């Protein structure tokens, strides 16, 4: 094997290894793209905070607050659950329980309709995350 041929085959092997590593990284990125969404913040009166994620077969939404807050869960922009004046809630929508409205973008929101600031946390888990 000449030096040129050996050099080209070494470069090809290095390129193949890089492509394999790149494909593995891409596969890892695709599998972790559906990461749990959450937000913790101080809401002023009239402010809101939301997190959103796609769900194929189940979703778990929850929220907590130190003062009464209006929590909402939406699917593709339409409300499917509401907890007005609540200090917290936990709602699960599961295909296995017959409570899952269907695949789509789920959103959990907290709205401060009060007159003082409030610390809130909202989170959303979907599919294999719980």
Secondary structure, DSSP 8 states (H G I E B T S, - for coil): --HHHHHHHHHHHHHHHHHHHHHHHHHHHHHHTT--EEEEEEE-TT-EEEEEEEESSEEEEEEEEEEEEEEEEEETTEEEEEEEEEEEEEEEEETTTT----SEEEEEEEE--SSS-EEEEEEEEEGGG-
